[in-house]
Amino acid sequence: MLVAQRHELLVRELEASEGLRVTELAARLKVSRATIRRDLLELEAGGRVTRVRGGAVLAASHTARPGQPSGSRPAGAPSGPLRADAKPASAHTLGLLVPSAHYYYPRVVAGVQAVAAERGVRVVIGLSDYTYPNDTQQLEELAASGATGLLVTSATGHILPQEPFERLRAVGLPFVLMERRPYGRYVPGEFVATDHQQGAFGAVGHFMNLGHERVGLFTNGSPTAPLLREGYEAAVRHLGLVSGAPVLDSGRPRLGPTEATRLYDRFIEECLADGVRAALVHSDHDAIELMRRMRSQGLRTPDDIALIAYDDEIASLADVPLTAVAPPKHEIGAQAARLLLERLDAPDPSAVPVRQLLIQPRLIVRSSCGAAARA
């Protein structure tokens, strides 16, 4: 079951009752309590539920897919009556294109939803499933569904190449890129994005403040990996750390468990051989698996190798809660929606300056970096 589908089932369960406990929701959806708690955090961030001690109650409204009426449920969601307090759509409809409904982007979507709910604006969502040719089709469908402006996270990397950028402009609707930037430094185009380089720089700086002179880097081949390496290398340079610590990229693994395990073990071995006792790891999943491999070798976090994860999707749920860099996902969606609505509401949209916004991620300190032990 996709995360988006599970979220809709959770909302449906809460609609049918005045409130449910985490244990009840976990039993009904046949998932772990940790999964339910994470889902409720994301739904609360989007203004859809309110968490209470031990459970949650319903709080807000829904998002439409292309071809659905305002306020209707996404495709695949359970049927049932809509909440009576859902706000009617305004004259604007925001077309929202994201590559995934189950990792990273649910919180971005929640940020868009929160602003849309405040403004009484309809949102129509399209999913590209990380397939670039599907971007064009989804954008055409969003425009045909009545979208008056577009919020776009393309299926490309963080830099949107010229061809898809020109195709996006050819749609003829105002747009704001989310977690993407135009192909050229001087190409006018609005965007809201995370400053991932700064996030990596801050993580390495935190390790330095804890006394580490050498810091390793493990990435998973995602589009974010080059940005993290850029920030990591800048930190090593500017903070005066010892260079040459292990840096390993697993090459976007849809790897089998055997190959993945080999890479985790190789990174651990290289760190220990080089006297490196701290590492920045992208993503949470990789940090958790790396910690598991350490444990199988009789090593401990943070005593033998301190870790900081990058993403903060499930970092707090690790056996040793992971210190993590948390991209401002909810704020990315909210700020992008505000920029687009400001342009759409302007008497002369062409007179509104082009805004390009970088938001720095936060470092959330938990146990895995060793800060508590040093304190």
C-alpha positions as CSV (number, residue, x, y, z in Angstrom):
1,M,0.0,0.0,0.0
2,L,1.3,3.4,-0.9
3,V,1.8,6.0,1.8
4,A,-0.7,8.3,0.2
5,Q,-3.3,5.5,0.2
6,R,-2.6,4.7,3.8
7,H,-3.0,8.4,4.7
8,E,-6.4,8.4,3.1
9,L,-7.4,5.3,4.9
10,L,-6.3,6.9,8.2
11,V,-8.4,10.0,7.5
12,R,-11.3,7.7,6.6
13,E,-11.0,5.8,9.8
14,L,-10.9,9.1,11.8
15,E,-13.9,10.4,9.8
16,A,-15.9,7.5,11.0
17,S,-15.2,8.1,14.7
18,E,-14.5,11.0,17.1
19,G,-10.9,9.8,17.5
20,L,-8.8,6.6,17.6
21,R,-5.7,5.5,19.4
22,V,-2.5,4.6,17.7
23,T,-2.8,1.0,18.6
24,E,-6.3,0.8,17.1
25,L,-5.2,2.5,13.9
26,A,-2.2,0.1,13.6
27,A,-4.5,-2.9,14.1
28,R,-7.0,-1.7,11.5
29,L,-4.5,-0.9,8.8
30,K,-2.2,-3.9,9.7
31,V,1.0,-1.8,10.1
32,S,3.3,-1.0,13.0
33,R,2.6,1.6,15.6
34,A,5.8,3.4,14.5
35,T,4.3,3.7,10.9
36,I,1.1,5.1,12.3
37,R,2.9,7.7,14.4
38,R,4.9,8.8,11.4
39,D,1.8,9.0,9.2
40,L,0.0,11.1,11.9
41,L,3.0,13.5,12.1
42,E,2.8,14.0,8.3
43,L,-1.0,14.4,8.3
44,E,-0.8,16.9,11.2
45,A,1.8,18.9,9.4
46,G,-0.6,19.1,6.5
47,G,-3.4,20.3,8.8
48,R,-5.5,17.1,8.2
49,V,-5.4,15.6,11.7
50,T,-4.7,16.8,15.3
51,R,-2.6,14.4,17.4
52,V,-3.8,13.9,20.9
53,R,-2.3,11.7,23.7
54,G,-2.1,8.2,22.4
55,G,-3.9,8.9,19.1
56,A,-5.5,11.5,16.8
57,V,-8.7,13.2,15.8
58,L,-9.7,14.6,12.4
59,A,-8.9,18.2,11.6
60,A,-9.0,19.2,7.9
61,S,-9.7,18.5,4.2
62,H,-8.5,16.6,1.1
63,T,-6.7,17.1,-2.2
64,A,-8.1,16.3,-5.7
65,R,-6.5,14.4,-8.6
66,P,-7.0,15.6,-12.2
67,G,-10.6,15.1,-13.3
68,Q,-12.0,15.1,-9.8
69,P,-14.3,17.8,-8.5
70,S,-13.0,20.2,-5.8
71,G,-12.7,18.6,-2.4
72,S,-12.9,15.1,-3.7
73,R,-10.5,12.3,-2.8
74,P,-7.4,11.1,-4.6
75,A,-7.8,8.1,-6.9
76,G,-7.7,4.8,-5.0
77,A,-8.9,6.4,-1.8
78,P,-11.9,4.8,0.0
79,S,-15.3,6.3,-0.8
80,G,-17.4,8.1,1.8
81,P,-18.9,11.5,2.7
82,L,-16.6,14.6,2.6
83,R,-16.2,16.7,5.7
84,A,-18.8,19.5,5.9
85,D,-16.2,22.0,7.0
86,A,-14.1,21.7,3.8
87,K,-13.6,25.1,2.3
88,P,-15.1,25.7,-1.2
89,A,-12.6,26.3,-4.1
90,S,-11.8,29.9,-5.0
91,A,-11.3,31.1,-8.6
92,H,-7.8,29.5,-8.6
93,T,-6.8,25.9,-9.1
94,L,-3.2,24.9,-8.3
95,G,-1.9,22.1,-10.5
96,L,0.7,20.2,-8.4
97,L,3.2,17.8,-10.1
98,V,5.4,15.7,-7.9
99,P,7.4,12.5,-8.7
100,S,6.4,10.4,-5.7
101,A,3.5,10.0,-3.3
102,H,5.4,7.8,-0.8
103,Y,8.8,9.3,0.0
104,Y,10.0,12.9,0.7
105,Y,7.1,14.6,-1.2
106,P,4.1,13.8,1.1
107,R,5.3,16.6,3.4
108,V,5.8,19.0,0.5
109,V,2.3,18.2,-0.7
110,A,1.1,18.8,2.9
111,G,2.6,22.3,2.8
112,V,0.8,23.1,-0.4
113,Q,-2.5,21.8,1.1
114,A,-2.1,23.9,4.2
115,V,-1.9,27.1,2.2
116,A,-4.6,26.0,-0.1
117,A,-6.9,25.3,2.8
118,E,-6.2,28.8,4.3
119,R,-7.0,30.4,1.0
120,G,-9.9,28.2,-0.1
121,V,-8.0,27.1,-3.2
122,R,-8.5,23.9,-5.1
123,V,-5.4,21.7,-5.6
124,V,-5.2,19.0,-8.4
125,I,-2.3,16.6,-8.2
126,G,-0.4,14.7,-10.8
127,L,2.3,12.0,-10.2
128,S,5.2,11.4,-12.6
129,D,6.7,8.4,-10.8
130,Y,10.1,9.7,-11.6
131,T,9.5,9.2,-15.3
132,Y,10.5,12.3,-17.3
133,P,8.3,11.7,-20.4
134,N,5.4,11.4,-18.0
135,D,6.0,14.9,-16.9
136,T,4.7,16.4,-20.1
137,Q,1.5,14.3,-20.1
138,Q,0.8,15.1,-16.4
139,L,1.3,18.8,-17.1
140,E,-1.1,18.7,-20.0
141,E,-3.7,16.9,-17.9
142,L,-3.3,19.4,-15.1
143,A,-3.9,22.3,-17.5
144,A,-6.9,20.5,-19.0
145,S,-8.3,20.0,-15.5
146,G,-8.6,23.8,-15.1
147,A,-5.3,24.6,-13.3
148,T,-4.6,28.4,-13.3
149,G,-1.0,27.9,-12.1
150,L,1.5,25.1,-11.6
151,L,3.7,23.9,-8.8
152,V,6.2,21.6,-10.4
153,T,8.8,19.1,-9.1
154,S,10.1,17.5,-12.4
155,A,11.2,13.9,-12.7
156,T,14.7,15.2,-13.6
157,G,17.5,16.1,-11.1
158,H,17.7,19.3,-9.1
159,I,18.6,21.3,-12.2
160,L,15.8,21.3,-14.7
161,P,17.3,21.0,-18.2
162,Q,16.5,23.5,-21.0
163,E,14.2,21.2,-23.0
164,P,11.7,20.3,-20.1
165,F,12.0,23.9,-18.8
166,E,10.9,25.3,-22.3
167,R,8.1,22.7,-22.4
168,L,6.9,23.8,-19.1
169,R,6.9,27.4,-20.2
170,A,5.0,26.4,-23.4
171,V,2.1,25.2,-21.2
172,G,1.4,28.9,-20.8
173,L,0.5,29.0,-17.1
174,P,2.4,30.7,-14.3
175,F,4.6,28.2,-12.4
176,V,6.9,27.8,-9.5
177,L,9.5,25.0,-9.3
178,M,9.8,23.1,-6.0
179,E,13.2,21.5,-5.1
180,R,14.3,22.3,-8.7
181,R,16.1,25.2,-10.4
182,P,16.2,26.4,-14.0
183,Y,19.1,25.0,-16.2
184,G,21.0,28.3,-16.2
185,R,22.1,30.7,-13.4
186,Y,20.6,33.7,-15.3
187,V,17.4,32.0,-16.6
188,P,14.4,33.8,-15.1
189,G,12.2,31.2,-13.3
190,E,10.7,31.1,-9.9
191,F,11.7,28.3,-7.5
192,V,11.7,27.3,-3.9
193,A,14.3,24.8,-3.0
194,T,16.3,23.3,-0.1
195,D,19.9,24.5,0.3
196,H,21.3,21.0,0.5
197,Q,24.9,22.1,0.3
198,Q,24.3,24.2,3.4
199,G,22.7,21.2,5.1
200,A,25.8,19.0,4.5
201,F,28.1,21.8,5.5
202,G,26.3,22.2,8.8
203,A,26.4,18.5,9.5
204,V,30.2,18.4,9.0
205,G,30.5,21.5,11.1
206,H,28.6,19.9,13.9
207,F,31.0,16.9,13.9
208,M,33.9,19.3,14.0
209,N,32.4,21.0,17.1
210,L,32.2,17.6,18.7
211,G,36.0,17.1,18.2
212,H,36.1,15.1,14.9
213,E,38.9,16.1,12.6
214,R,38.0,13.6,9.8
215,V,34.4,12.9,8.6
216,G,33.3,10.3,6.0
217,L,30.4,10.6,3.5
218,F,28.1,7.9,2.3
219,T,25.5,8.7,-0.4
220,N,23.0,6.6,-2.3
221,G,23.3,7.9,-5.8
222,S,20.1,10.0,-5.6
223,P,19.8,13.4,-7.4
224,T,20.6,15.0,-4.1
225,A,24.0,13.2,-3.7
226,P,26.1,15.7,-5.8
227,L,24.8,18.6,-3.8
228,L,25.6,16.9,-0.5
229,R,29.1,16.1,-1.7
230,E,29.6,19.7,-2.8
231,G,28.6,21.0,0.7
232,Y,30.7,18.2,2.3
233,E,33.8,19.1,0.4
234,A,33.3,22.8,1.0
235,A,33.1,22.1,4.8
236,V,36.2,20.0,4.8
237,R,38.0,22.8,2.9
238,H,36.7,25.8,4.8
239,L,36.7,24.3,8.3
240,G,40.2,23.0,8.0
241,L,39.4,19.3,8.5
242,V,41.7,16.6,7.4
243,S,41.0,15.6,3.8
244,G,41.0,12.0,2.4
245,A,38.3,10.5,4.6
246,P,36.2,7.8,2.9
247,V,33.6,9.0,0.5
248,L,31.4,6.3,-1.1
249,D,28.4,6.6,-3.3
250,S,26.4,3.4,-3.8
251,G,25.1,4.4,-7.2
252,R,21.4,4.7,-6.7
253,P,20.8,1.2,-5.4
254,R,17.9,-0.6,-6.4
255,L,20.6,-3.1,-5.3
256,G,20.0,-6.5,-3.9
257,P,20.6,-7.0,-0.2
258,T,23.9,-8.8,-0.9
259,E,25.4,-5.9,-2.9
260,A,24.1,-3.3,-0.5
261,T,25.5,-5.1,2.5
262,R,28.9,-5.3,0.7
263,L,28.9,-1.5,0.3
264,Y,28.0,-0.8,3.9
265,D,30.7,-3.2,5.1
266,R,33.2,-1.6,2.8
267,F,32.5,1.9,4.1
268,I,32.7,0.8,7.7
269,E,36.0,-1.0,7.0
270,E,37.5,2.1,5.3
271,C,36.4,4.4,8.1
272,L,38.0,2.2,10.8
273,A,41.2,1.7,8.8
274,D,41.6,5.5,8.3
275,G,40.7,6.4,11.9
276,V,37.5,8.1,10.8
277,R,34.9,8.0,13.6
278,A,32.1,10.2,12.2
279,A,30.1,10.0,9.0
280,L,27.3,11.9,7.2
281,V,24.9,9.3,5.6
282,H,22.2,9.9,3.0
283,S,19.6,8.6,3.5
284,D,17.9,7.6,6.8
285,H,17.4,4.1,5.4
286,D,21.1,3.8,4.6
287,A,22.1,5.2,8.0
288,I,19.9,2.6,9.7
289,E,21.3,-0.2,7.6
290,L,24.8,1.0,8.2
291,M,24.2,1.0,12.0
292,R,22.8,-2.5,11.7
293,R,25.9,-3.7,9.9
294,M,28.1,-2.1,12.6
295,R,26.1,-3.9,15.3
296,S,26.6,-7.2,13.5
297,Q,30.4,-6.6,13.8
298,G,30.3,-5.7,17.5
299,L,30.5,-2.0,16.8
300,R,28.3,0.7,18.4
301,T,26.9,4.1,17.4
302,P,28.1,6.7,18.4
303,D,31.0,5.1,20.3
304,D,32.8,3.5,17.4
305,I,31.4,5.6,14.5
306,A,29.1,8.6,15.1
307,L,26.4,9.1,12.4
308,I,24.3,12.0,11.1
309,A,21.6,11.0,8.6
310,Y,20.3,13.2,5.8
311,D,16.5,13.4,5.2
312,D,14.8,12.9,8.6
313,E,12.0,10.7,7.3
314,I,12.4,7.9,9.8
315,A,15.6,8.9,11.6
316,S,13.9,9.2,15.0
317,L,12.7,5.6,14.8
318,A,16.2,4.0,14.6
319,D,17.4,1.9,17.6
320,V,19.8,4.7,18.4
321,P,17.8,7.7,17.3
322,L,19.6,9.4,14.5
323,T,20.8,12.9,14.5
324,A,19.5,14.2,11.2
325,V,19.5,17.0,8.7
326,A,15.9,17.8,8.0
327,P,15.1,19.5,4.7
328,P,12.2,22.0,5.2
329,K,9.7,19.9,3.1
330,H,6.5,21.3,4.5
331,E,7.8,24.9,4.1
332,I,9.0,24.2,0.5
333,G,5.4,23.4,-0.5
334,A,3.9,26.2,1.6
335,Q,6.2,28.9,0.3
336,A,5.9,27.8,-3.3
337,A,2.1,27.9,-3.0
338,R,2.3,31.4,-1.5
339,L,4.5,32.7,-4.3
340,L,2.3,31.3,-7.0
341,L,-0.9,32.7,-5.4
342,E,0.7,36.1,-5.0
343,R,1.4,36.2,-8.7
344,L,-2.1,34.8,-9.6
345,D,-3.8,37.4,-7.4
346,A,-1.8,40.4,-8.7
347,P,-3.6,42.9,-10.9
348,D,-0.7,42.6,-13.3
349,P,1.1,39.3,-12.8
350,S,3.9,40.2,-15.2
351,A,4.8,43.1,-12.9
352,V,5.6,40.8,-9.9
353,P,9.4,40.3,-9.6
354,V,10.7,36.8,-10.1
355,R,11.5,35.2,-6.8
356,Q,14.1,32.5,-6.2
357,L,14.1,31.2,-2.7
358,L,16.6,28.8,-1.0
359,I,15.6,27.5,2.5
360,Q,18.2,26.1,4.8
361,P,17.5,22.7,6.4
362,R,17.6,22.1,10.2
363,L,20.0,19.9,12.1
364,I,18.0,17.9,14.6
365,V,20.4,16.5,17.3
366,R,19.6,13.1,18.8
367,S,21.8,10.3,20.1
368,S,23.7,9.0,17.1
369,C,26.2,11.8,16.8
370,G,27.5,11.6,20.3
371,A,26.5,15.1,21.4
372,A,24.7,13.8,24.5
373,A,27.8,11.9,25.6
374,R,30.1,14.9,25.1
375,A,27.7,17.1,27.0
